[in-house]
Amino acid sequence: MARDVHVVSPDPQVAAAAVKKKTQPARSWILIDASGQSTTLDADKHAIMHRVQIHARDLRILDPLLSYPSTILGREGAIVLNLEHIKAIITSEEVLLRDPLDENIIPVVEELRRRLPPANVIPQGQGDRREYPSGQNEVEADEEDESPFEFRALEVALEAICSYLAARTAELESAAYPALDELTSKISSRNLDRVRKLKSAMTRLTARVQKVRDELEQLLDDDDDMADLYLSRKMAGASPVSGSGGANWFSASPTIGSKISKASRASVATVRGDENDVEELEMLIEAYFMQIDSTLNKLTTLREYIDDTEDYINIQLDNHRNQLIQLELFLSSGTVCTSFYSLVTGMFGVNIPYTWNHNHGYMFKWVVMATGAICATFLILVMSYARSKGLVGS
């Protein structure tokens, strides 16, 4: 007995919600403050915009569903940073990182926790004084303490992305050079396909490294853009009791007083005189620019090696093609001689009465021998002429 099968159609609203959930960007952020403490946030874009006081177009740069080039933007109270997988918002007292559970972000978070706390923070139970072996070490510690928070966070991000791209380049080199050497020794479809995939990967990686390098170079070429990254300087130069909306959000932080004091010490030279002094940040960016430029040079060298290998392979293929042409020339000349020999022997082999054939019964064998000698001589003359003209190898 047949049964009626009822197919239940899914609820359109449920299906739409599922699709929206798949396409909706991750809302997970991790917040790391000046003491190295981290907090996971599940906030939408409006909450993030209100917290760090940036525009929607700046937050859109950090959207993982949108493809934006590598960018480092300085805003009034934050630095918007989009470098490959590192998508962060840096303020003068905290760092917001998107997708903290990503395997490439976890090392960055650990490094931020380790390096963001200032060196003069004294752990509990260690007393109120720090012992220095010499006055020089104390001066160095004070200088390290005066490094602005946003610079230390920016340095961690730049170091992470430069190290990440350098590691990907090293992996590509370790796979590409043996594959190219193997292709040079043996040209096969498998080796050609392997090199093709490696070349495609190198092209994509080169474009990624080039974007980061171009962004750092653009920053180095524009002092105004670098000056926008001095968040502590802006705080030190502004009045603590400001009625502007851009500075009101700082007052909600319990550590703002200590941060302003720290920023004032870090930028004392700027407040006293030159507000366009960007030497500290320029040295920081230039160091990582040289590192990413070195990575790009390695990729350029690899590309040149691939091009040289392709030229060598083309030369080998041309040589094989020339050998095939020479073989074709030999075969064509031999075919002409054989055809002439077959023509003569066929003509005299026909059962037609000849007067000389009746008188000389063995004349046919002399005709065959003479024709063979003529054909062999003709073949030798053709080959000698081709070799004298350089058409075939000697």
Secondary structure, DSSP 8 states (H G I E B T S, - for coil): -----------HHHHHHHHHHHHS---EEEEEETTS-EEEEE--HHHHHHHHT--HHHHHTT-TTS----EEEE-SS-EEEEETTEEEEE-SSEEEEE-TTSTTTHHHHHHHHHHSS-TT---TTS-S----SSHHHHHHHHHHHTS-HHHHHHHHHHHHHHHHHHHHHHHHHHHHHHHHHHHHH---HHHHHHHHHHHHHHHHHHHHHHHHHHHHHHHHH-HHHHHTT-HHHHHHHS-SS--SHHHHGGGG-TTHHHHHHHHHHHTHHHHHS-TT--HHHHHHHHHHHHHHHHHHHHHHHHHHHHHHHHHHHHHHHHHHHHHHHHHHHHHHHHHHHHHHHHHHHHHHHS----HHHHH-TTHHHHHHHHHHHHHHHHHHHHHHHHHHTTSS--
